[in-house]
Amino acid sequence: VTKQGPRATVTKQGPRTTVTKQGPRATVTKQGPRTTVTKQGPRATVTKQGPRTTVTKQGPRTTVTKQGPRTTVTKQGPRTTVTKQGPRTTVTKQEPRTTVTKQGPRTTVTKQGPRTTVTKQGHRTTVTKQGPRTTVTKQGPRTTVTKQGPRTTV
């Protein structure tokens, strides 16, 4: 145990693990050359795994996983997962049936269960796919195209 000033304590556990206590709230645990766990107060925990992956636990329900420079996965409670892929694509999974994919500023794809997909393109066009045969395309406030198998109704 090494005491550094009035607040910091460094404890070496075996050849790989080092625990640094910084004041009453913050604890940094180094496990081998790749994994670092930082405990910030009673709720927040930051785990660094290698150079690319960071897992942040915020309270009992929210976990944020950063994978490389582009992908962020946020788990909110037992049902909702938000995946951010780069600057444009966001996938929201609302268990157990609904998935919302945001692609850029205009396109949103909503998957509801195994059969229904709703694609919103800009503020005027909506394409709804219901099962393998039915597609409803809404273009602006006046035009609706319904495709049921090989037949089309406008």
Backbone torsions as a table, in degrees:
resi	resn	phi	psi	omega
1	VAL	NA	125.3	178.6
2	THR	-114.2	127.7	179.7
3	LYS	-98.5	123.8	178.7
4	GLN	-116.7	99.1	-178.5
5	GLY	71.5	-170.8	-175.0
6	PRO	-77.0	-13.6	-171.3
7	ARG	-117.3	-32.6	-169.7
8	ALA	-95.3	135.1	176.3
9	THR	-131.4	131.8	179.3
10	VAL	-114.3	123.4	179.1
11	THR	-116.9	127.3	179.2
12	LYS	-101.0	121.8	179.6
13	GLN	-115.8	97.8	-179.4
14	GLY	73.3	-171.0	-174.7
15	PRO	-79.8	-12.8	-171.6
16	ARG	-114.9	-27.4	-169.8
17	THR	-105.4	129.9	175.6
18	THR	-128.2	129.3	178.5
19	VAL	-114.0	122.6	178.0
20	THR	-112.7	120.8	178.8
21	LYS	-100.9	120.2	-178.1
22	GLN	-115.3	97.7	-178.8
23	GLY	69.5	-168.2	-174.4
24	PRO	-78.0	-13.2	-171.1
25	ARG	-114.6	-36.8	-169.7
26	ALA	-98.1	132.2	175.7
27	THR	-132.4	130.1	177.9
28	VAL	-114.8	121.4	178.6
29	THR	-113.0	122.6	178.8
30	LYS	-104.9	119.3	-178.9
31	GLN	-115.8	99.2	-178.2
32	GLY	70.5	-168.1	-174.8
33	PRO	-81.3	-11.3	-170.6
34	ARG	-113.5	-32.0	-169.5
35	THR	-104.9	128.5	175.4
36	THR	-129.3	128.4	177.9
37	VAL	-114.5	122.0	179.0
38	THR	-112.7	121.4	178.4
39	LYS	-102.7	120.0	-178.2
40	GLN	-115.6	98.3	-178.7
41	GLY	69.6	-167.9	-174.5
42	PRO	-79.1	-12.2	-171.5
43	ARG	-114.1	-37.7	-170.0
44	ALA	-98.3	131.4	175.5
45	THR	-132.2	130.0	178.5
46	VAL	-114.9	121.7	178.3
47	THR	-113.1	122.0	178.9
48	LYS	-104.7	119.0	-179.1
49	GLN	-116.6	100.8	-178.2
50	GLY	70.2	-169.1	-174.7
51	PRO	-80.3	-11.5	-170.5
52	ARG	-114.6	-31.0	-169.6
53	THR	-104.6	128.3	175.4
54	THR	-129.5	128.9	178.0
55	VAL	-114.2	122.0	179.4
56	THR	-113.8	122.1	177.5
57	LYS	-102.0	119.4	-178.6
58	GLN	-115.6	99.0	-178.9
59	GLY	70.7	-169.1	-174.4
60	PRO	-78.9	-12.5	-171.0
61	ARG	-114.4	-31.3	-169.6
62	THR	-104.6	128.2	175.0
63	THR	-129.0	129.1	178.6
64	VAL	-114.5	121.3	178.6
65	THR	-112.5	122.0	178.6
66	LYS	-105.1	118.8	-178.6
67	GLN	-115.9	100.4	-177.9
68	GLY	70.1	-169.2	-174.4
69	PRO	-80.1	-11.6	-170.5
70	ARG	-114.4	-31.4	-169.4
71	THR	-104.4	128.6	175.0
72	THR	-129.3	128.4	177.9
73	VAL	-114.8	121.4	179.1
74	THR	-112.9	121.5	178.1
75	LYS	-104.3	119.7	-178.2
76	GLN	-116.1	101.2	-178.4
77	GLY	68.7	-169.5	-175.1
78	PRO	-79.3	-9.1	-170.2
79	ARG	-114.9	-31.8	-169.8
80	THR	-107.0	129.1	174.9
81	THR	-128.2	128.3	178.2
82	VAL	-114.8	121.6	179.0
83	THR	-113.4	122.3	178.3
84	LYS	-105.5	119.5	-179.1
85	GLN	-117.2	101.9	-177.8
86	GLY	69.3	-170.0	-174.7
87	PRO	-79.2	-11.6	-170.4
88	ARG	-114.1	-31.9	-169.6
89	THR	-103.6	127.9	175.4
90	THR	-129.2	127.9	177.7
91	VAL	-114.4	121.1	178.1
92	THR	-111.2	119.7	179.3
93	LYS	-106.3	117.5	177.8
94	GLN	-112.8	96.0	-171.9
95	GLU	-53.9	156.2	-11.0
96	PRO	-95.9	1.8	-168.6
97	ARG	-121.3	-26.9	-167.6
98	THR	-104.0	130.1	173.5
99	THR	-127.6	128.3	178.4
100	VAL	-114.9	121.1	178.5
101	THR	-112.8	121.9	178.8
102	LYS	-104.8	119.5	-178.9
103	GLN	-117.2	101.2	-177.6
104	GLY	69.7	-170.6	-174.1
105	PRO	-78.9	-12.4	-170.3
106	ARG	-114.1	-29.9	-169.2
107	THR	-105.1	128.3	175.4
108	THR	-129.5	127.9	177.7
109	VAL	-113.9	121.2	179.5
110	THR	-112.9	122.2	178.0
111	LYS	-105.5	120.4	-178.8
112	GLN	-117.9	100.9	-178.7
113	GLY	70.0	-168.3	-174.5
114	PRO	-80.0	-11.3	-170.3
115	ARG	-114.1	-30.8	-169.1
116	THR	-104.8	127.4	174.4
117	THR	-128.6	128.3	178.2
118	VAL	-115.7	121.4	178.6
119	THR	-111.9	121.2	179.2
120	LYS	-107.2	120.6	-179.2
121	GLN	-118.6	106.0	-174.9
122	GLY	68.4	-160.6	-176.7
123	HIS	-97.1	0.6	-175.1
124	ARG	-115.3	-34.5	-169.9
125	THR	-104.0	128.0	175.4
126	THR	-130.4	127.4	177.1
127	VAL	-114.8	121.2	179.3
128	THR	-112.9	121.7	178.6
129	LYS	-106.2	120.0	-179.2
130	GLN	-118.8	102.0	-178.5
131	GLY	70.8	-169.7	-174.5
132	PRO	-79.5	-11.4	-170.2
133	ARG	-114.9	-29.9	-169.4
134	THR	-103.9	127.6	174.9
135	THR	-130.8	128.3	176.7
136	VAL	-115.0	121.6	179.3
137	THR	-112.5	121.5	179.7
138	LYS	-110.3	120.5	-179.2
139	GLN	-120.3	104.6	-178.6
140	GLY	70.4	-170.7	-174.3
141	PRO	-79.3	-10.4	-169.5
142	ARG	-116.2	-28.9	-169.3
143	THR	-104.0	127.2	174.9
144	THR	-130.8	127.8	176.5
145	VAL	-115.1	121.5	179.5
146	THR	-112.4	122.1	179.5
147	LYS	-110.7	117.1	178.1
148	GLN	-119.4	98.5	-176.2
149	GLY	63.7	-134.6	-177.5
150	PRO	-81.4	-0.6	-175.2
151	ARG	-105.2	142.3	178.8
152	THR	-118.7	133.7	175.3
153	THR	-122.2	129.0	-179.9
154	VAL	-108.2	NA	NA
